Amino acid sequence: MAGLFARVTPILLVWVCDLVAGMLAWLLVTFDITRSHVRLDQGED
């Protein structure tokens, strides 16, 4: 059981890190798009 856990843990860590990185990238892109839309709206006024 311990051997299986030791084998799976690095894979889980990589998967979790990848998931978090993907979420952060998505949030940054979404925030950037929202910010540029706001900037465009303000520019039209």
N, C-alpha and C positions, 0 to 999 in steps of 0.2 A: 504493500500500500504506500509506504513512504517513498519507494523508488518511483512509482507512478506519479506521485505528487511532485517529486523533484523534477520529473521529466515534463510534466504539464505546466508547472509554474512559470517558466520562462516564456512559453508560448502565450499563456494568459496575460503576462505582463506586457508583451509586445502587442497583443491584440488590444488591451485596454489603452496603452499609450497611443496606438494608431487611431483608436476610436476617439480619444480625447483630442488628439491633434486634428482629426477631421472635423470635429465639432467646433473647435476653436477657429479653424480656417473658414468654416461655413459662417460662423458668427461674425468674423472680421469682414468677410465679403458682403454679407447682408447689411452690416452696419455701414460699410463703405458706400454701398449702393444707396441706402437710405439717406446718408449724409450728402451724397452728390445730388440726389433728387431734391433735397431741401435747398441746397446751394443753387440749383437751377431755378427752382420756384422763386427764391429770393431775387435772383438775377432778373427775372421777367418783370418784377414789380416796378 
